[in-house]
Amino acid sequence: MLLRKKILIEAKPFAVGVRVEHPQQLIDNIQYHNNIKIKNLPASSYNLACQSGNKGVYSFCMCPGGSIVNASTSQTGLVLNGMSNSYRNLPFANSGIVVSVEEKDLSEYSQFGALAGIKFQEALEKKAFETGGADYTAPAQNMIDFTENKISSKLNDTSYYLGIKSSPLHELLPSFIVSRMQEAFGIFGKKMKGFYTNEATLLGVETRTSSPVRIPRNFETLEHVEISNIYPSGEGSGYSGGIVSSAIDGERCAEAIIKKFR
């Protein structure tokens, strides 16, 4: 709506990739340096990042003892996310592994201006939906098979309740993302011995790490830079990256409104 009314919005960097799922016991063994189940220790987590070809590749929203869930917002697109229940006691660990995407990567969508990133997301989500069979089954590939550009002959068990289908994720995703993820998995395997394995399953796609759009606002008043009394806030406006940070940003805007009218 803002774009139609010629009110300023801007493209911003974001990241896309896949959900990676390991057995939680495997991650515990790596992190606790022990091959037996240790009582009274929580399900372990990890936080991984590296540079590949001048782009960041990193884990995002890591969910120990959790599950992969459908987060689709259209009838013809597939988006995955992760969650953990409060006990973190499910048998799988999952995380987004994503690659940064910048405006220069979206030349194919440049005609959409500030919405180029959204159109890029939609195209990937539609492709994932169709590849999985157009019924919200997730296209999937074992980790080493992905790095070697092989279709997996057999997939691991998964927490994703709508099912998975062996698919060439190395062809589904753009090449600039695939090549960097392939390099990163090898690097992550050196940082965490045992992480790089065909016991890990990649499910596509994870596209909603953050908004590809920012609605610009005044640094002091938090109002839109062109229109007074509009307070862009939260994740969709490009000012946070999760539930808690969105709440804090909303609180800041509420305080700015109170300050203005007092």
N, C-alpha and C positions, 0 to 999 in steps of 0.2 A: 504494500500500500504506500509506504514511504517513497519507494522508487517511482511508482506511478505518479505520485504528486510532486516529484522532483525535489524531495527533501533528502539531504545528504545521508547516504550510508556508504560503508567502505568494506572492501574485501580484507580479510585477515588470514594469516597462516593458520593451519589446523593440521590434523594427522589422520591417516587411515591405515588399516591393516587387517589383521585377523584376530580371532580369539584362539589362544593356545591352551590346551588342556593336558595336564599330567596327572597320573595317580598322586594323590596327596602323600601317600607313604613314600614315594620316590623323592618328592620335594623335602619331606621331613628327613629322610636319610642324608640328602645333600646338605641341608642346613644344620642339622644336629650332628653330622659326622658319625652316624650310627645306623646299623642295618637292622635294628630291632625296634619294635614299637615301644616307645617310652611313655609310661603313664604320667599324667598330670602336666605334660607339656602341651601347649596349644598347637594347633595346626600352623605350621610355619609358612611364612610368606617370602617374597623376594622383590627386589627392585633393581631392574637392569637397564642400562643405557649405554650407547656407544655412538660413534660417528662413522658413517659409511658414505663415501662420495660426497662429503660436505653437507650431509643431511643427518639429522638426529633420528635414531631408531631406539625405541624405549618401551618398557612395559608400562601398562596403563590400567588402573582400576583392578589391581590384583586381588583375587577372591580366594583365600584359603578355605579348604573344606566347603566349597561352594558349588554353584552350578551355572551353566550357560543358559541364558534365557532369550526368548524372542522379544525384540524391542521395535518391531516394524511399525511404521506410521502410515503405510499405504497398502492397498490390496495387491499391489504388484511389485513390492520391494521387500527385501529381506535385510534386516539389521539385527546384529547380535550384541548382547551385553552380558555382564556377569554380575552375580550377587552371592553373598554368603548369608546364611541364617545366623542367629545369635550364637548358637553353639559351635558353628564352624566344624561340624562333625560329619559332613558328607565325604565320600571317598575320592573326590577330585579337587584339584587346584586349577584355577584358570586365570588367565590375564590377557588383556589386549596386548599385542605386540604391534606397534604402529610406526609409520614413517612420516616425517613432516612433509607437508605439502604447501608450496608457496605459489604466489600468483604466476610466476614464470612457468610453472608446471602445467598451467591450465589454458594454454594457448588455443586448444581445440574448442574451449568454451568461452573465449574472450568476448563473443558477441553478447553475452549475458551480463557483462559489466560486473557490478558488485555481487551479483548472484552466481557467478561462474562456479564457485566452490560448491554451492548447493546443487547446481545442475550436474556437477561431477559426482557428488555423493549419490544423487538419484540414479545416475547411469550405472554406477557400481552396484547399487542395491537391486536394481531391476535385473542386472546380469546374474547376480548371485541367486535371486529368486528363480529365474528361468533355469539356471544350471542345476539347481537342486530339485527341479521337477515341478515348479510352480505351485507347491503345496506347503511351503515354509520348511521343507526339509533343507538342511544346511549342506552346501557343498563342503567336502572335507578331504584332507590329505595328511598322511603321516609326515612328521617333520623332516626326516632325512630324505624321504621321497620328494618332498617339495624342493629341497635344496639341490637335488639331483635331477629335477624335472621329470620325475617318474610318477605315473598314476599308481596309487596304492592298491595292491591286490586285495588287501584285507585291512579293515579299519579297527581301531580299538573301541572298547566300550566308551560311552560318553554320558554326561549328565544332561545333554540337550534333549528334552523330552519329545520333540517333534521329529527326531531322527536325523541321520546324516547319510550322505551319498558320496561315494568315492568320485572325486572330480579333480581336474587339473587346475588347482588354484594358481599355479605358476603361469597359466594362460589367462585366467579370469582377471587377475589384477594387472595394472599397468606395469610395464617393464621397469620403470624407474623405481617402483616400489618393490617389485620382486627381487631385483638384483641386490638391493640394499638389505632386505630381510634375509636373503640367503647368506650374505656375508655376516650379518649380525648374529644369526643362530650359531655359526661357528665360533664367533667371539664369546657369546654368552655361554657356550659349552665349555670354554676354557675358564671362564670366571666361576661357573658352577659345574663341577665335574658330574656328568650324568644328565644335565639339562638337555643336551643335544642327543636325541634318541628317537627312534621310531615308536617308542611307547607314548610319545607326545603326539597329539592330534591337533591340526590346524583347522578351524572352522571359519567360514567366511559369511559375511564381512563385518568388520568393526569400523564404522564410518563416523560415529557421532562422538568423537573425543571432545571436541569443542565446536563452537559455532564458526563457520567460515565467513561470517559477516560480523562487522561491528557497527553499531549505531553511535556515532561520535557524540561525546558530551563534554561540557565545560568542566575543566579540572576542579574548579572551586565550587561552582553551584550544582554540578552534576546534571544540569539540564542539557537538552540537545543544543548543539552549538548554533543552530539556526532558529529553533522554535522554543520559546519559553513555555514552561509548565509541562514539558514532556521530559520524563526522567527514565532514560534507558537503563535497565538494570538486569542483573542475573545472567544466566548462561546464554540464552538466545540472543541477547544484545551484545554478547562478546566480552563480558566483564567478569566471568567466573568460569570455573571448570568442575563443578560438582554441587552436591546438595548443600553442604555447609558453607562453602564460599558464596553460593548464590544467596543464601539466607543473610549472610553478613553484608553482602553488597546491597540487598534490599533494605536492610536496616540503615545503612549509610544514606540511601536515597530518602528514606522516611525522615531521617534526622535533618536532611537538607531541606525538605519541604517544610518541616516544623520551623526551622531557622528562618526560612523566607517569610512565612506568614506571621511569625511573631514580630 
